[in-house]
Amino acid sequence: MSAENRNYEMVLVFQDSGEEELNRYQTQLNTDLEKRNITVKSSEEWGNRNLFHETNHHTRGKFYFYNITANPANIAQITSDINVNAGIIKSLVTRAG
């Protein structure tokens, strides 16, 4: 298995809750990224938006975009970590072109 890091793009939709809860969810995400040796090159807040379909009784979410660098083996692990984070209601991680 190659130890070469690759560039990825990650979009996360957090629950549209208060700032205090959002900070807690982001702290958990940052801890998970650090634990998996994933580097965040940049991030953007895309703001609150309506979801096209209701997801887990949520109709709105706070969207964030991340450029990350990671070993391909760690992507599956962080995806699993994201699924456990109760504050993230949707996620997508793709390899950057």
PyMOL commands that set and color helices and strands:
alter all, ss='L'
color gray80, all
select helices_A, chain A and resi 19-35+72-84
alter helices_A, ss='H'
color red, helices_A
select strands_A, chain A and resi 6-15+39-55+58-70+88-95
alter strands_A, ss='S'
color yellow, strands_A
deselect
rebuild
show_as cartoon
